[in-house]
Amino acid sequence: MKFKENISLAAFSNYKIGGPARFFFEAKGEREIAWAMKEAKRMRIPVFVLAGGTNILMDDGGFAGLVLRPTMRKIRMRRGAVKGSVEVEADAGASMSELLGFAAQRSLAGFEWAGGLPGTVGGAVRGNAGCFGGEMKDRIVSVRSFDPRTMKVRTRTVKQCAFGYRDSVFKQLEKRKGGGEIVLSAAFRLSGGDANAIVREAKKRIAYRREHQPLEYPNIGSMFKNVPLETLHSKGGAKYRAAVTAGELLYKGTRFSVKMDPFPMIAAAKLISEAGLRGVSMGGAMISPKHPNFIVNALGASSWDVAVLMLLVKEVVRRKFGVRLEEEVQMI
Ligand SMILES: Cc1cc2nc3c(=O)[nH]c(=O)nc-3n(C[C@H](O)[C@H](O)[C@H](O)COP(=O)(O)OP(=O)(O)OC[C@H]3O[C@@H](n4cnc5c(N)ncnc54)[C@H](O)[C@@H]3O)c2cc1C
């Protein structure tokens, strides 16, 4: 086994942006992951895990370490812990659409919300991906991961994964010395359903995305997290409760819908739109007029173009609304 060298990351990015990885390795299984991590430790180089590349802004300067791509993608069904229940276990490299397709073919419901959600199981578990009222954590039973500090595989229950809004223990562990863990596979609890209804529901989500998201351009989804209502009004206070009951909020002269997905929040897209930033561009990057929380690669954008627009969005929204937007995408 050998690392490849100087591989362009743009080819692995949904954004089509990114310089070369000094070292690059696609691991076909857990033993290859262990080997690559051992090798990186020996070479004293940092490691970045890249999966579907649908949520990462990669720097034009590239990455001066190892980019590791887990590519194992088996999905299997097994008997659940509760009598009569079914669990599906998927490898980290399986795509979310493969997982949804596997479940639909077996009339297993629970992932319809993920229709059209790009990326892999590993990426979705790590970020607790969610939309249309669903989140990865709702169906997870357990997650297996590789810990580069002990060089061992461990299994966590859903509780031990400490999932939050676009958050998990795996995301948190990336901040520690010695590197985060690599998600290897996850087991999900699904329920019996009707195959046609499952496909119909998933297709509705796909159609919604086509209509409302700028999928015609390379993009990495929503750039910023939606804003919890409690950052505007104290949780449980009169204004907070009134906004939740009404499903809307008048804030600094602007009317916002309050979404309950997964808890009371206002859309970052609306803040960006009301800040007058729809369609603003920098170099080849543009704040999408169709969905302003997307910054699209309209015409050969550089990572710099995107980064400048992200800074602009944060600054203008902060000045107009006093709200600090937090990045949803990862930057390397
Ligand atoms: C058009 C579009 C729509 C989107 N809509 C949504 C949405 O509705 N909801 C939502 O939540 N997201 C959405 N996203 C963002 C993205 O699809 C998800 O976050 C997805 O789960 C990322 O998976 P990925 O495999 O592409 O991960 P990548 O983009 O490759 O990686 C994302 C992060 O996860 C880490 N990672 C990846 N695999 C592993 C692993 N096996 N172990 C440890 N860490 C890992 C990476 O290091 C990186 O930090 C959208 C993106 C696009 C392009």
PDBQT file of the ligand as one rigid body, heavy atoms in Angstrom, charges set to zero:
ROOT
HETATM    1  C1  LIG A 401     -26.967  20.767  -2.431  1.00  0.00    +0.000 C 
HETATM    2  C2  LIG A 401     -26.630  20.455  -0.993  1.00  0.00    +0.000 A 
HETATM    3  C3  LIG A 401     -27.657  20.362  -0.055  1.00  0.00    +0.000 A 
HETATM    4  C4  LIG A 401     -27.375  20.058   1.272  1.00  0.00    +0.000 A 
HETATM    5  N1  LIG A 401     -28.408  19.955   2.157  1.00  0.00    +0.000 NA
HETATM    6  C5  LIG A 401     -28.142  19.633   3.443  1.00  0.00    +0.000 A 
HETATM    7  C6  LIG A 401     -29.213  19.492   4.383  1.00  0.00    +0.000 A 
HETATM    8  O1  LIG A 401     -30.390  19.636   4.049  1.00  0.00    +0.000 OA
HETATM    9  N2  LIG A 401     -28.900  19.171   5.660  1.00  0.00    +0.000 N 
HETATM   10  C7  LIG A 401     -27.605  18.987   6.074  1.00  0.00    +0.000 A 
HETATM   11  O2  LIG A 401     -27.380  18.695   7.247  1.00  0.00    +0.000 OA
HETATM   12  N3  LIG A 401     -26.574  19.116   5.204  1.00  0.00    +0.000 NA
HETATM   13  C8  LIG A 401     -26.800  19.424   3.913  1.00  0.00    +0.000 A 
HETATM   14  N4  LIG A 401     -25.776  19.557   3.017  1.00  0.00    +0.000 N 
HETATM   15  C9  LIG A 401     -24.381  19.419   3.487  1.00  0.00    +0.000 C 
HETATM   16  C10 LIG A 401     -23.801  18.004   3.299  1.00  0.00    +0.000 C 
HETATM   17  O3  LIG A 401     -24.425  17.324   2.271  1.00  0.00    +0.000 OA
HETATM   18  C11 LIG A 401     -23.894  17.178   4.544  1.00  0.00    +0.000 C 
HETATM   19  O4  LIG A 401     -23.316  17.839   5.607  1.00  0.00    +0.000 OA
HETATM   20  C12 LIG A 401     -23.238  15.803   4.363  1.00  0.00    +0.000 C 
HETATM   21  O5  LIG A 401     -23.643  15.016   5.458  1.00  0.00    +0.000 OA
HETATM   22  C13 LIG A 401     -21.724  15.832   4.264  1.00  0.00    +0.000 C 
HETATM   23  O6  LIG A 401     -21.293  14.522   3.890  1.00  0.00    +0.000 OA
HETATM   24  P1  LIG A 401     -20.005  14.284   2.997  1.00  0.00    +0.000 P 
HETATM   25  O7  LIG A 401     -19.844  12.807   2.887  1.00  0.00    +0.000 OA
HETATM   26  O8  LIG A 401     -20.073  15.027   1.735  1.00  0.00    +0.000 OA
HETATM   27  O9  LIG A 401     -18.891  14.869   3.944  1.00  0.00    +0.000 OA
HETATM   28  P2  LIG A 401     -17.658  15.805   3.518  1.00  0.00    +0.000 P 
HETATM   29  O10 LIG A 401     -18.177  17.065   2.937  1.00  0.00    +0.000 OA
HETATM   30  O11 LIG A 401     -16.675  15.033   2.742  1.00  0.00    +0.000 OA
HETATM   31  O12 LIG A 401     -17.058  16.097   4.969  1.00  0.00    +0.000 OA
HETATM   32  C14 LIG A 401     -17.746  16.923   5.873  1.00  0.00    +0.000 C 
HETATM   33  C15 LIG A 401     -17.058  16.827   7.234  1.00  0.00    +0.000 C 
HETATM   34  O13 LIG A 401     -17.246  15.516   7.753  1.00  0.00    +0.000 OA
HETATM   35  C16 LIG A 401     -16.000  14.900   8.032  1.00  0.00    +0.000 C 
HETATM   36  N5  LIG A 401     -16.136  13.469   7.719  1.00  0.00    +0.000 N 
HETATM   37  C17 LIG A 401     -16.558  12.932   6.555  1.00  0.00    +0.000 A 
HETATM   38  N6  LIG A 401     -16.571  11.584   6.649  1.00  0.00    +0.000 NA
HETATM   39  C18 LIG A 401     -16.119  11.282   7.896  1.00  0.00    +0.000 A 
HETATM   40  C19 LIG A 401     -15.896  10.047   8.587  1.00  0.00    +0.000 A 
HETATM   41  N7  LIG A 401     -16.122   8.860   8.023  1.00  0.00    +0.000 N 
HETATM   42  N8  LIG A 401     -15.422  10.124   9.849  1.00  0.00    +0.000 NA
HETATM   43  C20 LIG A 401     -15.172  11.325  10.436  1.00  0.00    +0.000 A 
HETATM   44  N9  LIG A 401     -15.378  12.507   9.834  1.00  0.00    +0.000 NA
HETATM   45  C21 LIG A 401     -15.846  12.476   8.573  1.00  0.00    +0.000 A 
HETATM   46  C22 LIG A 401     -14.981  15.628   7.161  1.00  0.00    +0.000 C 
HETATM   47  O14 LIG A 401     -13.692  15.552   7.727  1.00  0.00    +0.000 OA
HETATM   48  C23 LIG A 401     -15.540  17.047   7.155  1.00  0.00    +0.000 C 
HETATM   49  O15 LIG A 401     -15.131  17.732   8.317  1.00  0.00    +0.000 OA
HETATM   50  C24 LIG A 401     -26.020  19.851   1.675  1.00  0.00    +0.000 A 
HETATM   51  C25 LIG A 401     -24.991  19.935   0.725  1.00  0.00    +0.000 A 
HETATM   52  C26 LIG A 401     -25.300  20.225  -0.590  1.00  0.00    +0.000 A 
HETATM   53  C27 LIG A 401     -24.183  20.287  -1.605  1.00  0.00    +0.000 C 
ENDROOT
TORSDOF 0
